Amino acid sequence: MQTLSPQDYFTDPASTDFALLDVRSPGEYATGKLPGAHNLPLFTDAERARVGTLYKQTSPDAALLSGLEIAGGKMRWLVEEARRLAPNNKVVVHCWRGGQRSGSVAWLLERAGFDVRQLIGGYKSARHYIRTYLGEARHELRVLSGPTGSGKTPILLAMRELGANVIDLEGLANHKGSAFGALGEAPQPSSEEFENQLFAEFRRIPEGETVWLEDESRLIGHVCLSDCFYDHLYAAPIYALEQPLEWRVEHLVENYARHPKEELEASFNRIRKKLGGQHLNEAVEALANDDFATAARIALVYYDKAYHHYGQRRQAQVLAKVVAASRSAEEVAKQLLALG
């Protein structure tokens, strides 16, 4: 059986021929997985906990025997499931630290005729590689900034359609970045899983090329941007987008008025202290009267102040101020790309 370092796996084009099999428990896999990995769990979460308890409280030998007893009944399933996941019988196997779990499954699959590689250091080592990669300036970042309601995400997605390299941070985080950002979104990934998928997005783009992203604070909902990446985002030059207030209000109404009023009210309550009781009451009354534009303007009182304070603190290099010539995301995208 051959071994493979995380660097070799992520940089060798031949690795794409191998299915990546993560033999950790489903709970470990759900917390964070390597890009493209399939879960082939040797133990369930409960079984893993039981073996771990035996290791700590009884002995390593007792844990080993218990693990063998559990795995023995799964050998056929492991082989058949691996064949389903890797029809060409080529696999890279990993666990948490490249130890007994991945070694055992790799041994079994090799006996079953697979071409097997074991990932050295497992998921832990691969995570170290990912964080190191994100901490290195391998691409030229350009950041689109603008106050709440500017429609930055649709503009970036339009830029992607026009051929630009774009990474949608809010799309990866399943959150629009404000107190209202979770409305209509799928559950958020862990910060760890977000980072793994961010790494996958960057890897698709040749090093040295320009990558456009949206200006974000360190937190996107519950997802926390790691220091290794956020430092680069924070230091990157920005393109500051400007447009009439009414366009921003219309954009917010288009995006949020379709959500249940009770959810909108709950979102307003999350910024109660910053908004003030009077403004909150006015916003809730506007929602009750289906006056979503007034509610949006009230929200912008708080968010515009927050954006101004953030801009003063950040003091970023502004490459250009872009006054939107149209409400069309595609037209604004063309404006930005025309700047070079």
Residue pairs with C-beta under 8 A, 6 or more apart in sequence:
1 106
1 107
1 110
1 116
1 117
1 118
2 116
2 117
2 118
3 117
3 118
3 119
3 120
4 15
4 92
4 117
4 118
4 119
4 120
5 119
5 120
5 121
5 125
6 119
6 120
6 121
6 125
6 126
6 128
6 129
7 129
8 15
9 15
9 20
9 92
9 117
9 119
9 126
10 126
10 129
10 133
10 203
15 92
17 88
17 90
18 86
18 90
18 91
18 92
18 115
18 117
19 38
19 82
19 85
19 86
19 90
19 91
19 92
20 34
20 36
20 37
20 38
20 91
20 92
20 94
21 37
21 38
21 40
21 82
21 85
21 86
21 91
21 92
21 93
21 94
21 105
22 29
22 33
22 34
22 37
22 38
22 39
22 40
22 94
22 95
22 123
23 40
23 41
23 42
23 93
23 94
23 95
23 101
23 102
23 105
24 39
24 41
24 42
24 95
24 96
24 101
24 123
25 41
25 42
25 43
25 44
25 45
25 47
25 48
26 39
26 41
26 44
26 45
27 45
27 48
28 45
28 48
28 96
28 123
29 37
29 39
29 41
31 190
31 192
31 193
32 123
32 127
32 190
32 192
32 193
32 195
32 196
33 39
33 193
33 196
34 94
34 123
34 126
34 196
35 196
35 197
35 199
35 200
35 203
36 200
37 94
38 85
40 78
40 81
40 82
40 85
40 93
40 105
42 70
42 71
42 74
42 78
42 95
42 101
42 104
42 105
43 51
43 67
43 70
43 71
43 101
47 70
50 66
51 63
51 66
51 67
51 70
52 63
54 62
54 63
54 66
55 62
55 63
64 100
67 100
67 104
71 78
71 104
75 108
78 105
78 108
78 109
79 108
79 109
79 112
82 91
82 109
82 112
82 114
83 89
83 112
85 91
86 114
89 113
89 114
89 115
90 114
90 115
91 109
91 114
91 115
91 116
91 117
92 116
92 117
92 118
92 119
93 102
93 105
93 106
93 109
93 116
93 117
93 118
93 119
94 102
94 118
94 119
94 122
94 123
94 126
95 101
95 102
95 105
95 122
95 123
96 122
96 123
96 124
97 121
97 122
97 123
97 124
97 125
98 118
98 119
98 120
98 121
98 122
98 125
99 122
102 118
102 119
102 122
103 118
106 116
106 117
106 118
109 116
110 116
119 125
119 126
121 128
127 192
127 196
130 195
130 196
130 199
131 195
131 226
131 228
132 228
133 199
133 202
134 195
134 198
134 199
134 202
134 226
134 228
134 229
134 232
135 228
135 229
135 231
135 232
137 232
138 202
138 207
138 208
139 165
139 202
139 205
139 207
139 208
139 209
139 210
139 211
140 208
140 209
140 210
140 211
141 210
141 211
141 213
141 232
141 233
141 236
142 210
142 211
142 212
142 213
142 236
142 237
142 238
142 239
142 319
143 212
143 213
143 214
143 215
143 233
143 236
143 237
143 238
143 239
143 316
144 152
144 155
144 156
144 212
144 213
144 214
144 215
144 238
144 239
144 241
144 336
145 152
145 214
145 215
145 238
145 239
145 240
145 241
145 311
145 316
146 152
146 215
146 240
146 241
146 242
146 243
147 248
147 300
147 303
147 304
147 307
148 178
148 248
148 252
148 299
148 300
148 303
148 304
148 307
149 247
149 248
149 249
149 251
149 252
149 296
149 300
149 303
150 241
150 243
150 248
150 251
150 324
151 248
151 251
151 327
151 329
151 332
152 214
152 215
152 241
153 168
153 170
153 171
153 176
153 214
154 329
155 241
155 329
155 332
155 333
155 336
156 166
156 168
156 212
156 213
156 214
156 333
157 166
157 168
157 329
158 329
158 330
158 332
158 333
159 166
159 212
159 333
159 336
159 337
160 166
161 330
161 333
162 330
162 333
162 334
162 337
164 210
164 212
164 333
164 337
165 205
165 209
165 210
165 211
165 212
166 211
166 212
166 213
167 198
167 201
167 202
167 211
167 212
167 213
168 214
169 198
169 213
169 214
169 216
169 220
169 225
170 176
170 177
170 181
170 214
170 216
170 220
172 189
172 194
172 197
172 198
172 201
173 188
173 189
173 194
173 220
173 221
173 223
174 182
174 185
174 186
174 187
174 188
174 189
174 221
175 181
175 182
175 185
175 188
175 220
175 221
175 222
175 223
176 182
176 183
176 185
177 216
177 217
177 220
177 221
178 303
179 267
179 268
179 270
179 271
180 256
180 264
180 267
180 299
181 220
181 221
182 188
182 221
183 256
183 259
183 263
183 264
183 267
184 258
184 259
188 194
188 221
188 222
188 223
189 197
189 223
190 223
191 222
191 223
191 224
191 225
191 226
194 223
195 226
195 229
198 229
202 211
205 211
212 336
213 233
213 236
215 233
215 238
216 225
216 233
217 310
218 224
218 225
218 230
219 225
225 233
234 314
234 316
235 316
236 316
237 316
237 317
237 318
237 319
238 316
238 317
238 318
238 319
239 318
239 319
239 320
239 321
239 322
239 336
239 339
240 318
240 320
240 321
240 322
241 322
241 324
241 332
242 321
242 322
242 323
242 324
243 323
243 324
243 327
245 297
245 300
247 324
247 327
248 296
248 300
249 293
249 296
249 297
249 300
250 293
250 327
251 327
252 292
252 296
252 299
252 300
253 292
253 293
253 296
256 264
256 292
256 296
257 292
261 287
261 288
264 287
264 295
265 284
265 287
268 275
268 280
268 283
268 284
268 287
268 295
268 299
269 280
271 299
271 302
272 280
274 302
274 306
275 283
275 298
275 299
275 301
275 302
279 298
279 301
279 302
282 294
282 298
283 294
283 295
283 298
283 299
286 292
286 294
286 295
286 298
287 295
319 339
320 339
322 332
322 335
322 336
322 339
324 331
324 332
324 335
325 331
325 332
325 335
326 332
